Amino acid sequence: MASGEGENVYNYEGVDPKDKKKAQKELHENPDQVRAHIASLRRWVTSAPHLTCPTDDAFLLRFLRTAKFDQSRAQQLVDNFCTVRKSPRGSPEWFEPLPLDSPIIEETLKLPMNIFLGYNDDGEGIIYSSMDNYDPDRINFNDLARFAYMNADTMMKPEKIQINGCRFIMNLKNANKKQTQAWENPRTAFKMMRNWQDAFPIRTKALVYWHEPAFFELMFRIIMPFMKEKLRKRLHRCGTDFSKLKKAIGPGAERLLPPEMGGQNRPMEELLAERYKMFKSAEAQAERAKLATITVDESKRLPTTKDYLKTYDDSADPSMGIAGTFTKLDVS
């Protein structure tokens, strides 16, 4: 089943010629065949009795790009994207939107988490997060996850990000163990990594950790078994080395970092104000409303799709990552 069929026929309007060329080179995107690919994916979604989701060109294209125009992979991504939100097999508790006027939203929007800093010279989006001022006693992990996914739903919409991907920076300079305690639960770690790697149409070009404290090693040991080799190779642990951080961000790093981090961007206060405005914008609300139409009926699921989304019980024994097999990575 579908909603939005035939809307917003794709024509590359507003796409930078450099990004269009990169999409052809890196994503196997043939401009002459894009509409045919979208139509093929739309036919599959429409024929899936267990799914109801948007099928407009812009929505489906983001999955095709992430899948590098592999139809089978794109189908799985769309299915998983819907399943994690609406099925007990997923994590629907993290996709129940918080009311925009809720105190939790107001307080979380003041935190420097999931802040878009801009694009590096290679066109990759740079997303910055810090644990500064986060109090888990005031905002529990589930509500923080709900906010993060609401933010991510609008973050993956720009075509420049779809084509070039994102680099995610986590500044742990002032982090404490209580803030990261939820990640010590292997089931939580599994669901977070699964959702990001198998159910989101986004190209993760790097995970960059800066000022990681000693207690963070336990979290890495728990997460690593659930991280695919491709993502492991894109993990950068910079410690306190500013030059490593800049290298991990890519060309143009100093232009993107706020002055609080030794860069030339606008102050964090201004970046937070911009994020607040974008998060509550009419465009963001329209995107969330569109995604709210998604439904999944497991009783009608096709047998060919039953293994698309792995559950924690399907995964390999997570204790492997806790019993001493962890190897510290420093990929820079």
N, C-alpha and C positions, 0 to 999 in steps of 0.2 A: 504494500500500500504506500501511498505517497501524498505529499502536499507540495504545492508550488511548481508543478510540472510546467515547463515551457517559459518560466519567468526569467527575465534578465539574460537574454541570449548573449553568449560570450563573444567579445570582439576585440580584446586586448586594449580597450580604452584606458588610458592613464598609465599603462605599463611602460616603465623605462626601457628603451631599446637594449640597453646593456643587460637588464634582467631577462628580457625576452630571449636574448642570445644565450644567456647562461642556462635558462630553462631548457633550451634545445640541446645544449651540450651536456649538462649534468643530469637532467630529469627525463631525457629522451622525449621531449615535448615537441611534436611536429605541429606547427600552427595550422597546417592544412587538414589535420586529422583530429584536432582538439574537440570539435563539436561532435564528431562521430564517437569519440571515446566517452564523452559526457552522456550521449544518448544511449550508449551500450550500458554504462553503469546505471543510468536511470531505469532502463528496462529491467535490470536485475533487481534493483530496489523495489520497483513496482510489483514485481512478481513474487517477492518474498512475503508470504502471508503473515509472518510474525512481526514484521517491521512496519511502523508508520514514521516517516521522517521527511524533512524537506528534500526536494529534488530539483531545486533551481540550479542553474548552471554554476553560479558562484559557490554554492555549498558543495556540490559534488566535485568540482575541480580541485579543491584543496586536498581531497583524499587521493585523487589521481596523481597529483604532484608529489605528495609524500610517498606514494607507492611507485613513483617513477613510471607511471602509466602501465603498470602491470595490473590488468583487470582483476585477477584473482586476489591479489594483495589489496587492491582498493576496495573490493567487496568485503573482505574481512575487516578492514579498517572501519568502514561505515557500520557494519554489523556490531563490531566491538564498541565503537563510539556510542551507539545507542544502548547496547547491553549494559555497559558499566553504569549508565545513568538510570535505567528503568527496570532492570531485572535483579532479582535476588542473587543471581550469579555474579553480579557486578558489585558496585559500592554505591547504591542509590542514596544512602544517607549523606554522601558528600556532594550530591548534585541537587539537593533541595534548596532552591535559591533563598537567600536571606532577604527579608524586606529591605528595600533601599533606605527606608527611614529608620531602620532598627539601630539601637545604640551600638550593637556589635559592628555593624558596617561603619558607622561614624568613627568608632574607636580604631578599627582596623585600617581605615583609610589614612590614619595619621602615622601608621607604621611604615618604615622604609622597606617594604616587601613588594616584590614584583614591580619594580619601577623601571619603565622603559627609558633608557638613557639616549637612545638614538641608534644610528647605523654606523658600523665601522666602515673603513674605506673599501672593504670587499662587499658591502651591501648587507652584511649580517646584522640582525637586530641584537642589541645588548640589553639584557634584563638583569637588574640588580636587586639583591635582597640582603637585608641585614636583620639580625635578631635584636637590634637596639630597641629598648622600651617595650618589647613583647613580654607580657605577663600571662603565663598559661593559667593562672588562677582567675583572671578576668575574661580571657578568651580561650576557650578550650580547643583542643586539637581539631575536633570535628568541625567546629564553626570556622576555624582558621582555614581548613581544607575547603569548606563551602565557599568562602571568600576567594580563595586562590583559584578555584575552578571557574567561578563567575568572571574573574579577571582574565583567565586563560581563554575563555570562550570568545572574548572580543579581541584578545591579543593575536590570535591565529588568523584573523580575517584579512589583514592587509596582504596584497599579492606580493609585495616586496619581501615580506617575511616568509610567505609560502615558498617562494623560489629560492631565497638565499639562506633561510634558516635563522636560528637564534643561538647566541651564546649566553649561558646563564651564570651569573656571578653570585656566590654566596659568601658574604663577609661575616666571619664568625668571631671577630675580634672581641666582642663583649658578650658572647654567648655563654650561657651556663647550662649545667646538666639538666636542670628541670625543664628548660625550654625544648630540649631535644628528646625527652624521655619517651614520648610516644613512638619514636622511630626504633626504640629498642624492642618493640613487639614485632616479631618476624612477620606475623600476618598483616600488620599495618604496612610494614616496609614492602612486602610482596605486592599488596594491592596498589600502593603508590607507584612502584616501578612498573608494574604491569600496565596500569592505566596510561602512563606516560609513553611507554615504549610500543604498546600494542593497540591503543585505542584513541590516540590523538593524532590529528593530521598536522604534525609539526616536525620540522627538521631540526634536531638538536645537534648543533655543530660542536658544542663544548659545554662541559660542566666544570666550572672554575671555583675552587675553594681557596679562600684567603684567610690567614690567621686562624687556621683550624687548631683547636685546643687538644690537649692529650686525651681528654675523655671522649673525643669524637671518634677515636679509633674503634670503639665498640660499635658505633653506628655503622661505620664502614664495613666492619666484619659481618654485620647482619645484612646490609644492603647488597654487598658484592655478589653473593650467589644468585641474586635476582636480576643482576645487570648483564645485559647481553655484551658479548665481546666487542662489538662495534662501539658501544657506548663506553665501555671500559677504556678503550683506546683514546677516547675523547675526554677523559677525566684528567684535569689539571689540579695538582695540589701545590699551591704556591708558598705556603708557610707565611713568612713575613717579608718575602722577597718581592719588592715592588716591580722590579724589572721582569720577573716571571709573570706577574699579574698582567702587566702591559702586553707582554708577548702572547699570553693566553687570550686576551681580549682581541688582539689583532691590530692591524694598522689603523691609526687614528685614536688609539686608546686615551691619550692625554686630553684630546678634544672632548671625549665622551665622559670621562670621570668627573664628578663634581669636585669643587674646591676642597671639600671636607676630606677627600681622598687624594689630594694632590693633583687634581686635574683642572681643566679649563671650562667645564660645562657650567650650567647655571647651578646655584646653590640647591641643596637637597630640599629646602623649604619650598622653592619654586617648582621643583619637579614633583613634589607631593601635591601641590595645589593643582598642577596640570593633570596629574593622575586622577585626583578627586573629580575634576570637571569631566574628564573623559569617561570615568566609571559610571557617572550618573547621566551621561548624555542621552539624548533621544535615540541616537544610532546604536549605542550599547544596549539600551532597553529593548529596541526592536530586535536585535540579534538574540537576546535572551528569550524574548517572546517566541521567536521562531523555533528555537531549540526546545522550548517548553511543549511543543506539539508532538515531540517524539514519544512513541509508545513501543513496548515490546511485549508480545504475548508468547510466553515460552511453550504453551500448549500447542501452538501452531508452528513451532520452529521446524525448519527443514532439517532432515537428518544430515545433509551435507554441511550444515553450519554448526552442528552441535559441539565441535571441538575448536571452534574459532577462538573463544575466550577461555584461557586457562584459569582455574580456580586455585586457591592456596593448596587444597588437597591434591590437586593434579601435579603440583610443582615438585621439583626435586627436594630431598630432605634438607631443610634450611639449616640444620645443625652443622652441616658441612662447613658453613661459613663462620661458625662460632667455636669450633673445636680445635682451632689452631692451624687451619689451612690457608688463612688469609695472608696475602702478600701485599705489602704496601706499594701502591703505584705512585709514580711521579712522572707523568707524561706531560712534557712541556715543549 
